[in-house]
Amino acid sequence: MKHFKHEETVSLLNSIGENIFITNTDFDIVWINDYANELIEKLSEYIPVESKEDLIGKNMSVFYKNNGESQRRILTEGSFPYESKIILFDRYTASIVINPFIIRDQIEGYVLTWKDVTVYEKGLTVINDALDKSTILTYVNDKGEITYVNDKFCELSKYKKEDLIGKNFKYLHVEGYSDSFYQEINETIEKGESWRGELCQKAKVGSVYWVDKTIVPFMSGRKPYQFVAI
């Protein structure tokens, strides 16, 4: 696939608000849509290109020289559409969706739809930092074992993180909660719904404290695989 000139397809891909690269089976770039110009301009600080035309013919490995082989496997493995993230120039995070470019039932190359998600991830880090400083957080896996507690939780409960990691979440609760109470919580979060209520928990020093707790399930298909208690 030396050239890519199908006019109707080009027009359609240029109208999509995503960065789209088309490569041959060796991942040499053969076409880039107009929307990607802004992304290329941002990345020009790290790669000597002024426009998308400067990238035509170059291999996708120019974006990830330090770990090209591992990223090359990411681009070729898995069923399609294949979704992944790659790190560009040890600075930008790109989210990529890869589909085969098929002509007459043969894979002639790949279509890479990708976006720079660095700004989003920086924003997420700021949000997480703010939550960590202002909110009591506990993460629990699908077996009920505590996998993470934040500093704010340790400050309140007087436990160290290593005291709690691996313990069942009920370890924190005072005695007296009935099986039906826990059953109500489980039935709610197993359905993918959040549970909210007041709970009495015990601190390491022997005192107790009350929290207004929201338990949010993280779902994989129809089953929760993790819970965060806020």
C-alpha positions as CSV (number, residue, x, y, z in Angstrom):
1,M,0.0,0.0,0.0
2,K,2.3,2.8,-1.3
3,H,-0.4,5.4,-1.5
4,F,-3.8,6.1,-0.1
5,K,-6.0,8.2,-2.4
6,H,-9.5,6.9,-2.2
7,E,-11.3,10.2,-2.4
8,E,-14.5,9.3,-0.6
9,T,-12.7,7.6,2.2
10,V,-10.2,10.5,2.5
11,S,-13.1,13.0,2.7
12,L,-14.8,10.9,5.4
13,L,-11.7,10.5,7.5
14,N,-10.9,14.2,7.3
15,S,-14.3,15.0,8.7
16,I,-13.9,12.9,11.8
17,G,-12.8,14.8,14.9
18,E,-10.0,12.3,15.8
19,N,-6.3,12.0,15.0
20,I,-6.2,9.2,12.4
21,F,-3.0,7.6,11.0
22,I,-2.9,4.9,8.3
23,T,0.1,2.7,8.1
24,N,1.2,-0.2,6.0
25,T,1.8,-3.6,7.5
26,D,5.3,-2.5,8.6
27,F,3.8,0.5,10.3
28,D,5.3,3.0,7.9
29,I,2.9,6.0,7.8
30,V,1.1,6.4,4.5
31,W,-1.6,8.9,5.4
32,I,-2.6,11.3,8.2
33,N,-5.9,13.1,8.3
34,D,-6.2,16.9,8.6
35,Y,-7.4,16.8,12.2
36,A,-4.0,15.5,13.3
37,N,-2.2,18.7,12.4
38,E,-2.7,20.2,15.9
39,L,-1.3,17.1,17.5
40,I,1.7,17.0,15.2
41,E,2.3,20.7,16.0
42,K,2.4,19.9,19.7
43,L,4.8,17.0,19.2
44,S,7.1,18.9,16.8
45,E,9.1,19.9,19.9
46,Y,10.3,16.3,20.2
47,I,10.4,15.2,16.6
48,P,11.8,17.3,13.7
49,V,8.6,17.7,11.7
50,E,6.7,20.8,10.7
51,S,3.6,19.2,9.2
52,K,1.9,15.9,8.6
53,E,3.7,15.6,5.2
54,D,7.0,15.3,7.0
55,L,5.8,12.1,8.7
56,I,4.6,10.3,5.5
57,G,7.0,7.4,4.9
58,K,8.3,7.4,8.4
59,N,7.8,4.4,10.7
60,M,5.5,4.7,13.8
61,S,8.5,3.8,15.9
62,V,9.7,7.4,15.6
63,F,7.2,8.2,18.4
64,Y,8.6,5.6,20.9
65,K,12.3,5.0,20.2
66,N,13.1,3.9,23.7
67,N,10.7,1.0,23.8
68,G,9.9,0.4,20.1
69,E,9.8,-3.3,20.2
70,S,7.3,-3.6,23.1
71,Q,5.1,-0.9,21.5
72,R,5.3,-2.6,18.2
73,R,3.9,-5.7,19.8
74,I,1.1,-3.6,21.3
75,L,0.2,-2.5,17.8
76,T,0.0,-6.0,16.3
77,E,-1.3,-8.2,19.1
78,G,-4.9,-8.8,20.2
79,S,-8.2,-8.9,18.5
80,F,-9.4,-5.9,16.7
81,P,-10.4,-3.2,17.5
82,Y,-7.4,-3.2,19.8
83,E,-7.2,-0.4,22.4
84,S,-4.0,0.5,24.2
85,K,-2.0,3.4,25.6
86,I,1.6,4.3,24.7
87,I,4.0,6.8,26.1
88,L,5.4,9.3,23.6
89,F,8.9,10.8,24.3
90,D,8.5,9.8,28.0
91,R,6.1,12.7,28.3
92,Y,2.8,12.3,26.4
93,T,0.3,9.6,26.9
94,A,-1.5,8.6,23.8
95,S,-4.7,6.5,23.8
96,I,-4.8,4.4,20.6
97,V,-7.5,2.3,18.9
98,I,-6.1,0.1,16.2
99,N,-8.1,-1.5,13.4
100,P,-6.9,-3.5,10.3
101,F,-7.0,-1.7,7.0
102,I,-8.5,-4.4,4.8
103,I,-8.6,-4.4,1.0
104,R,-10.1,-7.4,-0.8
105,D,-10.1,-9.5,2.3
106,Q,-6.4,-8.9,2.9
107,I,-4.8,-6.8,5.7
108,E,-2.9,-4.1,3.8
109,G,-2.1,-2.0,6.9
110,Y,-3.6,-0.5,10.0
111,V,-5.8,2.4,11.0
112,L,-4.7,4.1,14.2
113,T,-7.2,6.5,15.9
114,W,-5.4,8.2,18.7
115,K,-5.5,11.1,21.0
116,D,-3.1,12.8,23.4
117,V,-4.6,12.2,26.9
118,T,-1.8,13.9,28.8
119,V,-3.9,16.9,29.8
120,Y,-6.7,14.6,31.0
121,E,-4.3,12.5,33.1
122,K,-2.7,15.6,34.6
123,G,-6.2,16.8,35.5
124,L,-7.0,13.4,37.0
125,T,-3.9,13.5,39.1
126,V,-4.9,16.9,40.5
127,I,-8.4,15.6,41.3
128,N,-6.9,12.5,43.0
129,D,-4.5,14.6,45.0
130,A,-7.3,16.8,46.2
131,L,-9.4,13.8,47.2
132,D,-6.5,12.2,49.0
133,K,-6.0,15.3,51.1
134,S,-9.7,16.0,51.9
135,T,-11.5,12.6,51.8
136,I,-11.2,9.3,53.6
137,L,-10.6,6.6,51.0
138,T,-10.5,2.8,51.2
139,Y,-10.2,0.4,48.3
140,V,-11.4,-3.1,48.6
141,N,-11.1,-6.0,46.1
142,D,-13.9,-8.4,45.2
143,K,-12.9,-10.7,48.0
144,G,-13.5,-8.0,50.6
145,E,-9.8,-7.5,51.3
146,I,-8.5,-3.9,51.8
147,T,-6.0,-3.1,49.1
148,Y,-5.4,0.6,49.8
149,V,-6.2,3.3,52.4
150,N,-5.1,6.9,52.0
151,D,-3.2,9.1,54.5
152,K,-6.4,10.9,55.6
153,F,-7.8,7.5,56.7
154,C,-4.7,6.7,58.7
155,E,-4.8,10.1,60.3
156,L,-8.4,9.5,61.5
157,S,-8.1,5.8,62.4
158,K,-4.5,5.8,63.8
159,Y,-3.8,2.7,61.8
160,K,-0.7,2.4,59.6
161,K,-1.3,1.3,56.0
162,E,0.5,-1.9,56.6
163,D,-1.8,-2.7,59.5
164,L,-4.8,-2.9,57.1
165,I,-3.7,-4.0,53.7
166,G,-5.0,-7.6,53.2
167,K,-7.4,-7.4,56.0
168,N,-11.2,-7.9,55.5
169,F,-13.1,-4.6,55.4
170,K,-15.2,-5.8,58.4
171,Y,-12.0,-5.6,60.5
172,L,-12.7,-1.9,60.7
173,H,-16.3,-2.1,61.9
174,V,-17.4,-2.4,65.5
175,E,-19.1,-5.6,66.5
176,G,-22.9,-5.8,66.4
177,Y,-23.6,-5.3,62.7
178,S,-25.9,-8.2,61.6
179,D,-25.5,-10.5,58.6
180,S,-28.6,-9.0,57.0
181,F,-26.9,-5.5,57.2
182,Y,-23.9,-6.7,55.2
183,Q,-26.3,-8.6,52.9
184,E,-28.1,-5.4,52.1
185,I,-24.8,-3.7,51.2
186,N,-23.6,-6.7,49.1
187,E,-26.9,-6.9,47.2
188,T,-26.8,-3.2,46.3
189,I,-23.2,-3.0,45.1
190,E,-23.4,-6.4,43.3
191,K,-26.0,-4.7,41.1
192,G,-23.5,-2.0,40.2
193,E,-25.3,0.6,42.4
194,S,-23.6,2.8,45.1
195,W,-24.5,2.2,48.8
196,R,-24.6,5.0,51.3
197,G,-25.1,5.0,55.0
198,E,-23.6,5.8,58.4
199,L,-21.1,3.3,59.9
200,C,-19.4,3.1,63.3
201,Q,-15.7,2.1,62.9
202,K,-13.0,1.4,65.4
203,A,-9.7,3.2,65.7
204,K,-6.5,1.5,66.6
205,V,-6.3,3.2,70.0
206,G,-9.6,1.6,71.0
207,S,-11.9,4.5,70.4
208,V,-14.7,4.6,67.8
209,Y,-15.9,7.1,65.3
210,W,-18.8,7.5,62.9
211,V,-18.5,8.0,59.2
212,D,-21.0,8.9,56.5
213,K,-19.8,6.3,53.9
214,T,-20.5,5.9,50.2
215,I,-19.4,2.6,48.6
216,V,-18.9,2.7,44.9
217,P,-18.4,-0.5,42.8
218,F,-16.1,-0.7,39.8
219,M,-17.7,-3.1,37.3
220,S,-16.2,-5.5,34.8
221,G,-19.2,-6.6,32.7
222,R,-21.9,-7.4,35.2
223,K,-19.6,-8.2,38.1
224,P,-17.8,-5.8,40.5
225,Y,-14.1,-6.3,40.7
226,Q,-13.2,-3.5,43.1
227,F,-14.9,-1.1,45.5
228,V,-14.0,2.3,46.8
229,A,-15.4,3.6,50.1
230,I,-15.5,7.3,50.4
